[in-house]
Amino acid sequence: MKKFVFLASLLLLPQAAGAGELIADITRKLAQPAVLRGEFEQSKEMAGFSKPLRSRGSFLVSRDKGVLWDTRQPFASKLRLTRGEIVATQNGAVSFQLSAAREPTVRTINELMFALLGGNLKALDGYFRIDGKQAGSNWQLTLTPRQSALARVMQKVELSGNQYVRAIRLDEANGDVTRITFNGQSASPAQLSREEEARFD
């Protein structure tokens, strides 16, 4: 769970003219629902490990509330990101909590995660140089950190998809690689359930 937050934190300066047109084109293709739900599979390749570490579960992105990231395998855990905090729980107990009031970078971390999972390319452009290509309804983007401080820990982020972001690849400077694929994405129902609302409270 801490590694997830660390990856989020790796995620400021104008861009090349051509990139602005690309971002605008892909933004028109992307659905921007108020609520998006789906499933994820994640693998992380780490130096010294012969096999990648794998996990899977479900996620929810609420444009107004934040992100719920629920891992089911290999063990159950929950992560909640709002504009004010990051909270991780396991077996019903809080394993760690970061508040934007005490850690100002938390707000930026969470905004980046909302942008990545929700495909908000305009927000991502503030943090990365964006290059890519399109083929029909499909697109691929490579995001390179603008600041040297980010580049020291993150080489690049690759995104691909169509109306939704379907895959994310995170290449860290130390050689570790994280891949996340998304499936079953749905914007229906468009409203949060009572249980989902309660989790954001």
C-alpha positions as CSV (number, residue, x, y, z in Angstrom):
1,M,0.0,0.0,0.0
2,K,2.8,2.4,0.9
3,K,4.4,1.7,-2.5
4,F,1.2,2.8,-4.2
5,V,1.3,6.1,-2.4
6,F,5.0,6.4,-3.2
7,L,4.3,5.9,-6.9
8,A,1.5,8.5,-6.7
9,S,3.9,11.0,-5.1
10,L,6.4,10.6,-8.0
11,L,3.9,12.2,-10.2
12,L,5.6,21.2,-12.7
13,L,5.9,25.0,-17.4
14,P,4.5,25.2,-20.8
15,Q,4.7,22.6,-23.6
16,A,5.4,22.3,-27.2
17,A,2.7,23.6,-29.5
18,G,2.1,20.2,-31.1
19,A,1.5,18.5,-27.8
20,G,-1.4,20.9,-27.0
21,E,-3.2,19.8,-30.1
22,L,-2.7,16.2,-29.3
23,I,-4.0,16.7,-25.7
24,A,-7.1,18.5,-27.1
25,D,-7.8,15.7,-29.6
26,I,-7.5,12.9,-27.0
27,T,-9.4,14.9,-24.4
28,R,-12.4,15.0,-26.8
29,K,-12.3,11.2,-27.1
30,L,-12.1,10.6,-23.4
31,A,-15.3,10.1,-21.4
32,Q,-15.3,12.4,-18.3
33,P,-18.1,10.8,-16.1
34,A,-18.9,12.1,-12.7
35,V,-18.3,8.6,-11.3
36,L,-16.2,5.8,-12.9
37,R,-16.0,2.2,-11.6
38,G,-13.9,-0.7,-12.8
39,E,-11.5,-3.5,-12.1
40,F,-7.7,-3.3,-12.1
41,E,-4.7,-5.7,-12.3
42,Q,-1.3,-4.5,-11.2
43,S,2.1,-6.0,-11.5
44,K,5.4,-4.6,-10.2
45,E,8.8,-5.8,-11.4
46,M,11.5,-5.2,-8.8
47,A,15.3,-5.7,-8.9
48,G,16.1,-8.9,-7.0
49,F,12.8,-10.5,-7.6
50,S,12.4,-13.2,-10.3
51,K,8.7,-12.8,-10.5
52,P,6.6,-9.6,-10.5
53,L,4.4,-8.8,-7.5
54,R,0.8,-9.0,-8.6
55,S,-2.4,-7.6,-7.2
56,R,-6.0,-7.1,-8.4
57,G,-9.1,-5.5,-7.2
58,S,-11.6,-2.7,-8.0
59,F,-11.5,1.1,-8.1
60,L,-13.9,4.0,-8.1
61,V,-13.1,7.5,-9.2
62,S,-15.5,10.3,-8.2
63,R,-14.8,13.6,-9.8
64,D,-16.1,15.5,-6.7
65,K,-15.1,13.1,-3.9
66,G,-11.8,11.3,-4.8
67,V,-10.6,7.7,-5.4
68,L,-11.4,4.4,-3.7
69,W,-8.8,1.7,-4.5
70,D,-9.7,-1.7,-3.1
71,T,-7.2,-4.6,-3.4
72,R,-8.7,-8.1,-3.1
73,Q,-5.7,-10.2,-4.0
74,P,-3.2,-11.3,-2.8
75,F,-4.7,-9.8,0.4
76,A,-7.5,-7.4,1.1
77,S,-6.8,-3.7,1.7
78,K,-8.4,-0.4,1.0
79,L,-7.1,3.0,0.0
80,R,-9.1,6.2,0.0
81,L,-7.7,9.4,-1.6
82,T,-9.6,12.7,-1.2
83,R,-8.3,16.2,-1.6
84,G,-7.7,16.4,2.1
85,E,-6.1,13.0,3.0
86,I,-4.9,9.6,2.1
87,V,-6.1,6.7,4.3
88,A,-5.2,3.1,4.0
89,T,-7.0,0.3,5.9
90,Q,-6.4,-3.4,6.3
91,N,-8.7,-5.8,8.2
92,G,-10.8,-2.8,9.2
93,A,-7.9,-1.0,10.9
94,V,-6.1,2.1,9.6
95,S,-2.6,1.2,8.6
96,F,-1.6,4.7,7.7
97,Q,-3.0,8.1,7.2
98,L,-1.6,11.3,5.6
99,S,-3.3,14.6,6.0
100,A,-3.0,17.6,3.6
101,A,-3.2,19.9,6.6
102,R,0.1,18.4,7.9
103,E,1.6,17.3,4.6
104,P,0.8,19.9,1.9
105,T,2.1,17.6,-0.8
106,V,-0.8,15.2,-0.1
107,R,-3.2,17.5,-2.0
108,T,-0.9,17.4,-5.1
109,I,-0.5,13.7,-4.9
110,N,-4.2,13.1,-4.8
111,E,-4.9,15.5,-7.7
112,L,-2.4,13.6,-9.8
113,M,-4.0,10.3,-9.0
114,F,-7.4,11.7,-9.9
115,A,-6.0,13.0,-13.2
116,L,-4.2,9.7,-14.0
117,L,-7.2,7.4,-13.3
118,G,-9.8,9.8,-14.7
119,G,-7.7,10.7,-17.8
120,N,-7.5,14.5,-17.1
121,L,-4.8,15.3,-19.5
122,K,-4.9,19.1,-18.9
123,A,-4.0,18.5,-15.3
124,L,-1.2,16.0,-16.2
125,D,0.3,18.5,-18.6
126,G,1.2,20.7,-15.6
127,Y,3.6,18.0,-14.4
128,F,4.8,16.2,-17.5
129,R,5.9,16.8,-21.1
130,I,3.4,14.8,-23.1
131,D,4.1,13.0,-26.4
132,G,2.0,10.4,-28.2
133,K,0.0,9.1,-31.1
134,Q,-3.5,8.2,-32.1
135,A,-5.0,5.5,-34.3
136,G,-8.8,5.8,-34.7
137,S,-10.4,5.8,-31.3
138,N,-7.2,4.4,-29.6
139,W,-4.3,6.5,-28.3
140,Q,-1.0,6.2,-26.5
141,L,0.9,8.8,-24.5
142,T,4.3,9.0,-22.9
143,L,4.6,11.4,-20.0
144,T,8.1,12.7,-19.0
145,P,8.6,14.6,-15.8
146,R,9.3,18.3,-16.2
147,Q,11.3,18.8,-13.0
148,S,14.6,17.3,-12.3
149,A,13.4,16.3,-8.8
150,L,10.7,14.1,-10.4
151,A,13.1,12.8,-13.0
152,R,15.4,11.5,-10.2
153,V,12.8,9.0,-9.2
154,M,10.5,8.6,-12.2
155,Q,11.7,8.1,-15.8
156,K,8.3,8.2,-17.5
157,V,4.6,7.3,-17.4
158,E,2.9,5.6,-20.3
159,L,-0.9,5.8,-20.8
160,S,-3.0,4.1,-23.4
161,G,-6.7,3.8,-23.9
162,N,-9.7,4.9,-25.9
163,Q,-12.8,6.5,-24.2
164,Y,-11.2,5.5,-20.9
165,V,-7.6,5.0,-19.7
166,R,-7.0,1.3,-20.2
167,A,-3.4,0.9,-19.1
168,I,-0.7,2.7,-17.1
169,R,3.0,1.9,-17.0
170,L,5.2,3.6,-14.4
171,D,9.0,3.4,-15.0
172,E,11.0,4.4,-11.9
173,A,14.6,5.6,-12.1
174,N,15.8,2.6,-10.0
175,G,14.6,0.3,-12.8
176,D,11.4,-0.9,-11.1
177,V,8.4,-1.1,-13.4
178,T,4.7,-1.0,-12.4
179,R,2.0,-1.9,-14.9
180,I,-1.7,-1.4,-14.2
181,T,-4.5,-2.5,-16.6
182,F,-8.1,-1.5,-16.2
183,N,-11.2,-3.3,-17.4
184,G,-14.9,-3.4,-16.9
185,Q,-15.0,0.4,-16.6
186,S,-18.5,1.8,-16.3
187,A,-20.0,5.2,-15.7
188,S,-23.3,3.7,-14.5
189,P,-24.8,4.2,-12.0
190,A,-23.9,7.8,-12.2
191,Q,-24.4,8.4,-8.5
192,L,-22.5,7.1,-5.5
193,S,-24.3,4.5,-3.4
194,R,-24.9,5.2,0.3
195,E,-22.0,2.9,1.2
196,E,-19.7,4.6,-1.3
197,E,-20.7,8.1,0.1
198,A,-20.1,6.9,3.6
199,R,-16.6,5.8,2.7
200,F,-15.7,9.3,1.6
201,D,-17.1,10.8,4.8
